[in-house]
Amino acid sequence: MEYEKKKIETMRNFNFYYINIIKNFYKDIVNYNFSLNEYRILNEINNLRDCTSKKICRNLYLESNFVNRTLRKFQKFNLVKKKLSLLDKRLYYFDLTKEGKNKLKNFNRMSDKKTKEIFSNLDIYDRERLVKDMSSIKMILDVNEKINLENIFIRDTLMYGDISYLIYIYSLIYIQKYNFPLSFEANIVNSFSNFFKTYDEKSDKIWIVEYNNEIIGFSCIMVNDYKEAELRWFILHPNYRAKELEKLLLTKILEFCYKKGFEKIFTYVSDDLENEIKFYEKIGFKKTEDFKNNPLRKNIKMIKLEMEI
């Protein structure tokens, strides 16, 4: 209970701190003609398709009276134009005019300049960490946001720090989701240690999935002594798991195996992880063998699943 209270206090303090950061960031950018909230509305109109005042209120958590007053003000300055919906004669859509786009472009230009000034005082590591953490906050708190595949980047090379972060994601899923004991993390560390010792870039392949510069998943094909392709992991962070992303990652794996001339892929799963087994069966794997020994968990059987390419 005390630990939860401390986390709530940390979030509250961060909120107050970030409000001060935002005010200081925009104090030299926002002029007397337009407030920060008015620029937010201008930006929202630019980003939204079929933008309505109701959508603006909902997305920006602003009062309808303020939004409607601002829209009238924008029309007065010829920054926005409204058009009647063809399907609903009671509904109006708002778009930016050329003047409105220039106004927003100028605002963003000054904002970018301010951001570069902040970045200039940070080293490369802190810049990367800041951007990743900002993306994480947005994705975690915005429960309605869908993954934009255009912001997905899948690389096939390992970088410094990857292994430790992959261990973290693996632990997060299996310890929290499946209620495995904390001691299981030691087994995960050993598993990755063995992987790193035997991984051969010439024959094996790893895929690191990034979303907005943050690692959210990974998968790996290891070729054994019999020249067979083993799918070692197919891990996606719970907050980012979506059918489109699963399909994208699976396509990368199948393309690699096809080019290498493999006729099938196999993987091992603990027999009590029903959801994992269903997932593999859904994408085309079939159960072929049972094994008594589980290298990570005692008294739990392993099953072998195969998929023909």
LOROGU-270967 format. One record per residue (C-alpha): residue number from 1; x, y, z. Coordinates in nm, 4 decimals, always signed. Example, Ala and Ser with C-alpha at 12.3 -4.5 7.8 and 13.67 -1.06 7.14 Angstrom:
<site nr="1" x="+1.2300" y="-0.4500" z="+0.7800"/>
<site nr="2" x="+1.3670" y="-0.1060" z="+0.7140"/>
This chain:
<site nr="1" x="+0.0000" y="+0.0000" z="+0.0000"/>
<site nr="2" x="+0.2811" y="+0.2402" z="+0.0886"/>
<site nr="3" x="+0.4523" y="+0.1599" z="-0.2405"/>
<site nr="4" x="+0.1338" y="+0.2400" z="-0.4385"/>
<site nr="5" x="+0.0961" y="+0.5655" z="-0.2481"/>
<site nr="6" x="+0.4522" y="+0.6583" z="-0.3412"/>
<site nr="7" x="+0.3833" y="+0.5917" z="-0.7104"/>
<site nr="8" x="+0.0735" y="+0.8121" z="-0.7033"/>
<site nr="9" x="+0.2727" y="+1.0884" z="-0.5377"/>
<site nr="10" x="+0.5453" y="+1.0550" z="-0.8039"/>
<site nr="11" x="+0.2894" y="+1.0907" z="-1.0832"/>
<site nr="12" x="+0.1279" y="+1.3929" z="-0.9165"/>
<site nr="13" x="+0.4644" y="+1.5651" z="-0.8775"/>
<site nr="14" x="+0.5496" y="+1.4905" z="-1.2392"/>
<site nr="15" x="+0.2207" y="+1.6460" z="-1.3551"/>
<site nr="16" x="+0.2960" y="+1.9717" z="-1.1742"/>
<site nr="17" x="+0.6526" y="+1.9692" z="-1.3022"/>
<site nr="18" x="+0.5451" y="+1.9082" z="-1.6619"/>
<site nr="19" x="+0.2886" y="+2.1884" z="-1.6489"/>
<site nr="20" x="+0.5725" y="+2.4265" z="-1.5576"/>
<site nr="21" x="+0.7872" y="+2.2830" z="-1.8376"/>
<site nr="22" x="+0.5108" y="+2.3387" z="-2.0944"/>
<site nr="23" x="+0.4445" y="+2.6950" z="-1.9791"/>
<site nr="24" x="+0.8128" y="+2.7806" z="-1.9947"/>
<site nr="25" x="+0.8531" y="+2.6082" z="-2.3320"/>
<site nr="26" x="+0.5777" y="+2.8070" z="-2.5026"/>
<site nr="27" x="+0.6071" y="+3.1419" z="-2.3246"/>
<site nr="28" x="+0.8272" y="+3.2894" z="-2.6016"/>
<site nr="29" x="+0.6332" y="+3.1214" z="-2.8821"/>
<site nr="30" x="+0.2702" y="+3.2033" z="-2.8039"/>
<site nr="31" x="+0.1925" y="+3.5695" z="-2.8768"/>
<site nr="32" x="-0.0826" y="+3.7907" z="-2.7426"/>
<site nr="33" x="-0.3165" y="+3.7169" z="-3.0364"/>
<site nr="34" x="-0.3477" y="+3.3446" z="-2.9676"/>
<site nr="35" x="-0.3268" y="+3.1298" z="-2.6548"/>
<site nr="36" x="-0.1654" y="+2.7874" z="-2.6319"/>
<site nr="37" x="-0.5082" y="+2.6194" z="-2.6294"/>
<site nr="38" x="-0.6012" y="+2.8044" z="-2.9458"/>
<site nr="39" x="-0.2865" y="+2.6732" z="-3.1136"/>
<site nr="40" x="-0.3801" y="+2.3262" z="-2.9910"/>
<site nr="41" x="-0.7161" y="+2.3618" z="-3.1676"/>
<site nr="42" x="-0.5438" y="+2.4836" z="-3.4836"/>
<site nr="43" x="-0.3160" y="+2.1787" z="-3.4753"/>
<site nr="44" x="-0.6080" y="+1.9438" z="-3.4129"/>
<site nr="45" x="-0.7978" y="+2.0780" z="-3.7132"/>
<site nr="46" x="-0.4880" y="+2.0142" z="-3.9231"/>
<site nr="47" x="-0.4571" y="+1.6531" z="-3.7992"/>
<site nr="48" x="-0.8210" y="+1.5461" z="-3.7969"/>
<site nr="49" x="-1.0115" y="+1.4156" z="-4.0937"/>
<site nr="50" x="-1.3698" y="+1.5459" z="-4.1062"/>
<site nr="51" x="-1.2957" y="+1.7702" z="-3.8107"/>
<site nr="52" x="-1.5942" y="+1.8840" z="-3.6046"/>
<site nr="53" x="-1.6160" y="+2.0998" z="-3.2934"/>
<site nr="54" x="-1.7358" y="+1.7955" z="-3.0999"/>
<site nr="55" x="-1.4249" y="+1.5970" z="-3.1964"/>
<site nr="56" x="-1.2025" y="+1.8857" z="-3.0889"/>
<site nr="57" x="-1.3730" y="+1.9067" z="-2.7482"/>
<site nr="58" x="-1.3397" y="+1.5326" z="-2.6965"/>
<site nr="59" x="-0.9794" y="+1.4990" z="-2.8087"/>
<site nr="60" x="-0.8423" y="+1.8078" z="-2.6330"/>
<site nr="61" x="-1.0646" y="+1.7974" z="-2.3221"/>
<site nr="62" x="-1.1852" y="+2.1524" z="-2.3806"/>
<site nr="63" x="-1.5223" y="+2.3138" z="-2.3056"/>
<site nr="64" x="-1.7547" y="+2.3448" z="-2.6035"/>
<site nr="65" x="-1.8141" y="+2.7189" z="-2.5446"/>
<site nr="66" x="-1.4425" y="+2.7902" z="-2.5648"/>
<site nr="67" x="-1.3976" y="+2.5756" z="-2.8759"/>
<site nr="68" x="-1.6886" y="+2.7391" z="-3.0582"/>
<site nr="69" x="-1.5636" y="+3.0889" z="-2.9683"/>
<site nr="70" x="-1.2172" y="+2.9977" z="-3.0949"/>
<site nr="71" x="-1.3545" y="+2.8605" z="-3.4215"/>
<site nr="72" x="-1.5445" y="+3.1843" z="-3.4805"/>
<site nr="73" x="-1.2265" y="+3.3771" z="-3.4050"/>
<site nr="74" x="-1.0307" y="+3.1642" z="-3.6542"/>
<site nr="75" x="-1.2942" y="+3.2315" z="-3.9198"/>
<site nr="76" x="-1.2673" y="+3.6041" z="-3.8511"/>
<site nr="77" x="-0.8896" y="+3.5854" z="-3.9110"/>
<site nr="78" x="-0.9472" y="+3.3621" z="-4.2165"/>
<site nr="79" x="-0.7524" y="+3.0747" z="-4.0580"/>
<site nr="80" x="-1.0251" y="+2.8126" z="-4.0952"/>
<site nr="81" x="-1.3129" y="+2.7444" z="-4.3279"/>
<site nr="82" x="-1.6200" y="+2.5376" z="-4.2597"/>
<site nr="83" x="-1.8237" y="+2.3283" z="-4.4947"/>
<site nr="84" x="-2.1589" y="+2.1584" z="-4.4583"/>
<site nr="85" x="-2.1668" y="+1.7803" z="-4.4389"/>
<site nr="86" x="-2.3250" y="+1.6162" z="-4.7415"/>
<site nr="87" x="-2.4753" y="+1.3424" z="-4.5242"/>
<site nr="88" x="-2.5937" y="+1.5487" z="-4.2278"/>
<site nr="89" x="-2.7121" y="+1.9032" z="-4.2922"/>
<site nr="90" x="-2.6775" y="+1.9853" z="-3.9200"/>
<site nr="91" x="-2.3050" y="+1.9063" z="-3.9211"/>
<site nr="92" x="-2.0133" y="+2.1291" z="-4.0200"/>
<site nr="93" x="-1.6551" y="+2.0240" z="-4.0925"/>
<site nr="94" x="-1.3579" y="+2.2539" z="-4.0359"/>
<site nr="95" x="-1.0398" y="+2.2795" z="-4.2438"/>
<site nr="96" x="-0.7410" y="+2.5108" z="-4.2327"/>
<site nr="97" x="-0.7111" y="+2.7782" z="-4.4962"/>
<site nr="98" x="-0.3785" y="+2.8644" z="-4.6565"/>
<site nr="99" x="-0.3362" y="+3.1368" z="-4.3933"/>
<site nr="100" x="-0.4177" y="+2.8878" z="-4.1177"/>
<site nr="101" x="-0.1588" y="+2.6400" z="-4.2442"/>
<site nr="102" x="+0.1031" y="+2.9148" z="-4.2578"/>
<site nr="103" x="+0.0144" y="+3.0227" z="-3.9043"/>
<site nr="104" x="+0.0541" y="+2.6679" z="-3.7744"/>
<site nr="105" x="+0.3711" y="+2.6163" z="-3.9785"/>
<site nr="106" x="+0.5271" y="+2.9237" z="-3.8211"/>
<site nr="107" x="+0.4248" y="+2.8078" z="-3.4732"/>
<site nr="108" x="+0.5776" y="+2.4639" z="-3.5334"/>
<site nr="109" x="+0.8945" y="+2.6208" z="-3.6704"/>
<site nr="110" x="+0.9435" y="+2.8183" z="-3.3490"/>
<site nr="111" x="+0.8550" y="+2.5119" z="-3.1447"/>
<site nr="112" x="+1.1138" y="+2.3035" z="-3.3309"/>
<site nr="113" x="+1.3765" y="+2.5719" z="-3.2680"/>
<site nr="114" x="+1.2999" y="+2.5610" z="-2.8968"/>
<site nr="115" x="+1.3222" y="+2.1806" z="-2.8976"/>
<site nr="116" x="+1.6641" y="+2.1924" z="-3.0663"/>
<site nr="117" x="+1.7833" y="+2.4308" z="-2.7939"/>
<site nr="118" x="+1.6781" y="+2.1781" z="-2.5295"/>
<site nr="119" x="+1.8394" y="+1.8903" z="-2.7211"/>
<site nr="120" x="+2.1653" y="+2.0833" z="-2.7516"/>
<site nr="121" x="+2.2059" y="+2.0622" z="-2.3731"/>
<site nr="122" x="+2.1547" y="+1.6834" z="-2.3663"/>
<site nr="123" x="+2.3901" y="+1.4056" z="-2.4659"/>
<site nr="124" x="+2.2860" y="+1.1448" z="-2.7240"/>
<site nr="125" x="+2.1821" y="+0.8903" z="-2.4604"/>
<site nr="126" x="+1.9521" y="+1.1356" z="-2.2789"/>
<site nr="127" x="+1.7941" y="+1.2496" z="-2.6069"/>
<site nr="128" x="+1.7087" y="+0.8915" z="-2.7019"/>
<site nr="129" x="+1.5786" y="+0.8167" z="-2.3532"/>
<site nr="130" x="+1.3648" y="+1.1307" z="-2.3458"/>
<site nr="131" x="+1.1990" y="+1.0589" z="-2.6820"/>
<site nr="132" x="+1.1372" y="+0.6927" z="-2.5922"/>
<site nr="133" x="+0.9866" y="+0.7792" z="-2.2551"/>
<site nr="134" x="+0.7593" y="+1.0417" z="-2.4098"/>
<site nr="135" x="+0.6343" y="+0.7876" z="-2.6637"/>
<site nr="136" x="+0.5753" y="+0.5363" z="-2.3848"/>
<site nr="137" x="+0.3725" y="+0.7814" z="-2.1774"/>
<site nr="138" x="+0.1529" y="+0.8698" z="-2.4737"/>
<site nr="139" x="+0.0903" y="+0.5073" z="-2.5716"/>
<site nr="140" x="+0.0203" y="+0.3866" z="-2.2171"/>
<site nr="141" x="-0.2205" y="+0.6641" z="-2.1230"/>
<site nr="142" x="-0.4026" y="+0.6942" z="-2.4555"/>
<site nr="143" x="-0.6044" y="+0.3716" z="-2.4427"/>
<site nr="144" x="-0.7866" y="+0.4607" z="-2.7659"/>
<site nr="145" x="-0.4732" y="+0.5014" z="-2.9741"/>
<site nr="146" x="-0.4219" y="+0.2366" z="-3.2371"/>
<site nr="147" x="-0.0796" y="+0.1310" z="-3.3541"/>
<site nr="148" x="+0.0248" y="+0.3181" z="-3.6657"/>
<site nr="149" x="+0.2279" y="+0.0700" z="-3.8706"/>
<site nr="150" x="+0.4033" y="+0.3609" z="-4.0407"/>
<site nr="151" x="+0.5775" y="+0.4273" z="-3.7080"/>
<site nr="152" x="+0.6912" y="+0.0641" z="-3.6767"/>
<site nr="153" x="+1.0562" y="-0.0084" z="-3.7515"/>
<site nr="154" x="+1.1887" y="-0.3653" z="-3.7534"/>
<site nr="155" x="+1.5663" y="-0.3983" z="-3.7546"/>
<site nr="156" x="+1.7692" y="-0.7171" z="-3.7791"/>
<site nr="157" x="+2.0846" y="-0.6092" z="-3.5970"/>
<site nr="158" x="+2.1655" y="-0.6108" z="-3.2274"/>
<site nr="159" x="+2.2707" y="-0.2893" z="-3.0539"/>
<site nr="160" x="+2.4152" y="-0.2101" z="-2.7147"/>
<site nr="161" x="+2.1519" y="-0.2472" z="-2.4429"/>
<site nr="162" x="+1.9149" y="-0.4613" z="-2.6534"/>
<site nr="163" x="+1.9609" y="-0.7849" z="-2.4607"/>
<site nr="164" x="+1.8904" y="-0.6308" z="-2.1198"/>
<site nr="165" x="+1.5750" y="-0.4628" z="-2.2531"/>
<site nr="166" x="+1.4569" y="-0.7835" z="-2.4210"/>
<site nr="167" x="+1.4983" y="-0.9629" z="-2.0896"/>
<site nr="168" x="+1.2839" y="-0.6920" z="-1.9293"/>
<site nr="169" x="+1.0020" y="-0.7363" z="-2.1841"/>
<site nr="170" x="+1.0174" y="-1.1154" z="-2.1547"/>
<site nr="171" x="+1.0010" y="-1.0903" z="-1.7739"/>
<site nr="172" x="+0.7172" y="-0.8389" z="-1.7870"/>
<site nr="173" x="+0.5027" y="-1.0739" z="-1.9936"/>
<site nr="174" x="+0.5696" y="-1.4027" z="-1.8228"/>
<site nr="175" x="+0.6029" y="-1.2896" z="-1.4607"/>
<site nr="176" x="+0.3164" y="-1.0400" z="-1.4578"/>
<site nr="177" x="+0.0831" y="-1.1914" z="-1.7168"/>
<site nr="178" x="+0.1237" y="-1.5554" z="-1.6170"/>
<site nr="179" x="+0.2074" y="-1.4995" z="-1.2480"/>
<site nr="180" x="+0.5412" y="-1.6768" z="-1.2704"/>
<site nr="181" x="+0.7645" y="-1.6399" z="-0.9599"/>
<site nr="182" x="+1.0314" y="-1.3685" z="-0.9608"/>
<site nr="183" x="+1.2962" y="-1.6409" z="-0.9646"/>
<site nr="184" x="+1.1856" y="-1.7120" z="-1.3234"/>
<site nr="185" x="+1.3717" y="-1.3985" z="-1.4329"/>
<site nr="186" x="+1.7011" y="-1.5692" z="-1.3469"/>
<site nr="187" x="+1.6051" y="-1.8462" z="-1.5897"/>
<site nr="188" x="+1.5326" y="-1.5870" z="-1.8574"/>
<site nr="189" x="+1.8748" y="-1.4298" z="-1.8043"/>
<site nr="190" x="+2.0401" y="-1.7707" z="-1.8461"/>
<site nr="191" x="+1.8366" y="-1.8355" z="-2.1610"/>
<site nr="192" x="+1.9490" y="-1.5086" z="-2.3191"/>
<site nr="193" x="+2.3062" y="-1.5685" z="-2.2060"/>
<site nr="194" x="+2.3080" y="-1.9012" z="-2.3902"/>
<site nr="195" x="+2.1479" y="-1.7357" z="-2.6922"/>
<site nr="196" x="+2.4146" y="-1.4668" z="-2.7048"/>
<site nr="197" x="+2.6928" y="-1.7258" z="-2.6872"/>
<site nr="198" x="+2.5590" y="-1.9286" z="-2.9811"/>
<site nr="199" x="+2.4039" y="-1.6559" z="-3.1980"/>
<site nr="200" x="+2.5643" y="-1.6469" z="-3.5432"/>
<site nr="201" x="+2.4788" y="-1.3484" z="-3.7642"/>
<site nr="202" x="+2.5685" y="-1.5479" z="-4.0764"/>
<site nr="203" x="+2.3050" y="-1.8164" z="-4.0253"/>
<site nr="204" x="+2.0682" y="-1.6924" z="-3.7542"/>
<site nr="205" x="+1.8384" y="-1.3916" z="-3.7579"/>
<site nr="206" x="+1.6900" y="-1.1652" z="-3.4929"/>
<site nr="207" x="+1.4199" y="-0.9010" z="-3.5422"/>
<site nr="208" x="+1.3869" y="-0.6088" z="-3.3000"/>
<site nr="209" x="+1.0506" y="-0.4309" z="-3.3242"/>
<site nr="210" x="+1.0497" y="-0.0588" z="-3.2453"/>
<site nr="211" x="+0.7522" y="+0.1738" z="-3.2197"/>
<site nr="212" x="+0.8293" y="+0.5457" z="-3.2040"/>
<site nr="213" x="+1.1921" y="+0.4594" z="-3.1185"/>
<site nr="214" x="+1.0968" y="+0.2253" z="-2.8328"/>
<site nr="215" x="+1.1604" y="-0.1502" z="-2.8368"/>
<site nr="216" x="+0.8250" y="-0.3262" z="-2.8063"/>
<site nr="217" x="+0.9038" y="-0.6781" z="-2.9215"/>
<site nr="218" x="+1.1388" y="-0.9234" z="-3.0837"/>
<site nr="219" x="+1.1672" y="-1.2605" z="-3.2489"/>
<site nr="220" x="+1.4524" y="-1.4847" z="-3.3532"/>
<site nr="221" x="+1.5319" y="-1.7747" z="-3.5834"/>
<site nr="222" x="+1.8157" y="-2.0006" z="-3.4700"/>
<site nr="223" x="+1.9535" y="-2.2704" z="-3.6987"/>
<site nr="224" x="+2.0434" y="-2.5899" z="-3.5102"/>
<site nr="225" x="+2.3075" y="-2.8524" z="-3.5906"/>
<site nr="226" x="+2.0597" y="-3.0311" z="-3.8185"/>
<site nr="227" x="+2.0135" y="-2.7139" z="-4.0279"/>
<site nr="228" x="+1.6566" y="-2.6728" z="-3.8987"/>
<site nr="229" x="+1.4958" y="-2.3349" z="-3.8257"/>
<site nr="230" x="+1.3858" y="-2.2840" z="-3.4654"/>
<site nr="231" x="+1.1647" y="-1.9913" z="-3.3732"/>
<site nr="232" x="+1.3117" y="-1.9056" z="-3.0358"/>
<site nr="233" x="+1.0786" y="-1.6208" z="-2.9391"/>
<site nr="234" x="+0.7811" y="-1.4300" z="-3.0725"/>
<site nr="235" x="+0.7401" y="-1.1587" z="-2.8114"/>
<site nr="236" x="+0.5365" y="-0.8381" z="-2.8302"/>
<site nr="237" x="+0.4778" y="-0.6003" z="-2.5406"/>
<site nr="238" x="+0.1166" y="-0.6419" z="-2.4128"/>
<site nr="239" x="+0.0396" y="-0.2736" z="-2.4771"/>
<site nr="240" x="+0.1273" y="-0.3059" z="-2.8461"/>
<site nr="241" x="+0.0053" y="-0.6513" z="-2.9443"/>
<site nr="242" x="-0.2160" y="-0.6220" z="-3.2512"/>
<site nr="243" x="-0.3019" y="-0.8550" z="-3.5384"/>
<site nr="244" x="-0.1489" y="-0.6204" z="-3.7954"/>
<site nr="245" x="+0.1812" y="-0.6081" z="-3.6081"/>
<site nr="246" x="+0.1857" y="-0.9842" z="-3.5481"/>
<site nr="247" x="+0.1311" y="-1.0361" z="-3.9214"/>
<site nr="248" x="+0.4065" y="-0.7893" z="-4.0112"/>
<site nr="249" x="+0.6604" y="-0.9621" z="-3.7863"/>
<site nr="250" x="+0.5560" y="-1.3094" z="-3.8989"/>
<site nr="251" x="+0.5957" y="-1.2049" z="-4.2638"/>
<site nr="252" x="+0.9563" y="-1.1013" z="-4.1947"/>
<site nr="253" x="+1.0262" y="-1.4417" z="-4.0393"/>
<site nr="254" x="+0.8667" y="-1.6417" z="-4.3211"/>
<site nr="255" x="+1.0452" y="-1.4394" z="-4.5903"/>
<site nr="256" x="+1.3802" y="-1.5088" z="-4.4242"/>
<site nr="257" x="+1.3121" y="-1.8834" z="-4.3875"/>
<site nr="258" x="+1.1862" y="-1.9097" z="-4.7448"/>
<site nr="259" x="+1.4989" y="-1.7407" z="-4.8838"/>
<site nr="260" x="+1.7180" y="-1.9721" z="-4.6741"/>
<site nr="261" x="+1.5389" y="-2.2756" z="-4.8158"/>
<site nr="262" x="+1.3832" y="-2.4049" z="-4.4922"/>
<site nr="263" x="+1.0778" y="-2.6224" z="-4.5443"/>
<site nr="264" x="+0.9421" y="-2.5793" z="-4.1920"/>
<site nr="265" x="+0.9848" y="-2.3870" z="-3.8657"/>
<site nr="266" x="+0.9548" y="-2.5319" z="-3.5170"/>
<site nr="267" x="+0.9270" y="-2.3882" z="-3.1668"/>
<site nr="268" x="+0.8814" y="-2.5074" z="-2.8081"/>
<site nr="269" x="+0.6121" y="-2.3906" z="-2.5634"/>
<site nr="270" x="+0.5239" y="-2.4896" z="-2.2064"/>
<site nr="271" x="+0.2066" y="-2.6967" z="-2.2202"/>
<site nr="272" x="+0.0269" y="-2.4871" z="-1.9554"/>
<site nr="273" x="+0.0499" y="-2.1657" z="-2.1629"/>
<site nr="274" x="-0.2778" y="-2.2200" z="-2.3449"/>
<site nr="275" x="-0.2985" y="-1.8693" z="-2.4920"/>
<site nr="276" x="+0.0520" y="-1.8985" z="-2.6383"/>
<site nr="277" x="-0.0288" y="-2.2376" z="-2.7878"/>
<site nr="278" x="-0.3506" y="-2.1008" z="-2.9393"/>
<site nr="279" x="-0.1579" y="-1.8102" z="-3.0877"/>
<site nr="280" x="+0.0931" y="-2.0381" z="-3.2593"/>
<site nr="281" x="-0.1825" y="-2.2680" z="-3.3830"/>
<site nr="282" x="-0.3710" y="-1.9666" z="-3.5180"/>
<site nr="283" x="-0.0768" y="-1.8630" z="-3.7353"/>
<site nr="284" x="-0.0266" y="-2.2145" z="-3.8714"/>
<site nr="285" x="+0.1774" y="-2.4191" z="-3.6215"/>
<site nr="286" x="+0.0745" y="-2.7751" z="-3.5299"/>
<site nr="287" x="+0.1682" y="-2.9779" z="-3.2228"/>
<site nr="288" x="+0.4025" y="-3.2674" z="-3.3038"/>
<site nr="289" x="+0.5733" y="-3.3858" z="-2.9828"/>
<site nr="290" x="+0.5621" y="-3.3711" z="-2.6013"/>
<site nr="291" x="+0.8708" y="-3.3438" z="-2.3843"/>
<site nr="292" x="+0.8963" y="-3.4094" z="-2.0118"/>
<site nr="293" x="+1.1840" y="-3.1742" z="-1.9424"/>
<site nr="294" x="+1.1403" y="-2.7974" z="-1.9305"/>
<site nr="295" x="+1.4723" y="-2.6128" z="-1.9019"/>
<site nr="296" x="+1.3075" y="-2.3095" z="-1.7401"/>
<site nr="297" x="+1.0300" y="-2.4587" z="-1.5234"/>
<site nr="298" x="+1.0380" y="-2.7878" z="-1.3376"/>
<site nr="299" x="+0.7407" y="-3.0266" z="-1.3507"/>
<site nr="300" x="+0.6017" y="-2.8526" z="-1.6600"/>
<site nr="301" x="+0.6031" y="-3.0275" z="-1.9967"/>
<site nr="302" x="+0.7254" y="-2.8705" z="-2.3183"/>
<site nr="303" x="+0.5493" y="-2.9263" z="-2.6480"/>
<site nr="304" x="+0.6969" y="-2.8937" z="-2.9932"/>
<site nr="305" x="+0.5032" y="-2.7086" z="-3.2623"/>
<site nr="306" x="+0.5892" y="-2.7055" z="-3.6321"/>
<site nr="307" x="+0.4751" y="-2.5075" z="-3.9329"/>
<site nr="308" x="+0.5444" y="-2.5900" z="-4.2959"/>
<site nr="309" x="+0.6478" y="-2.2999" z="-4.5165"/>
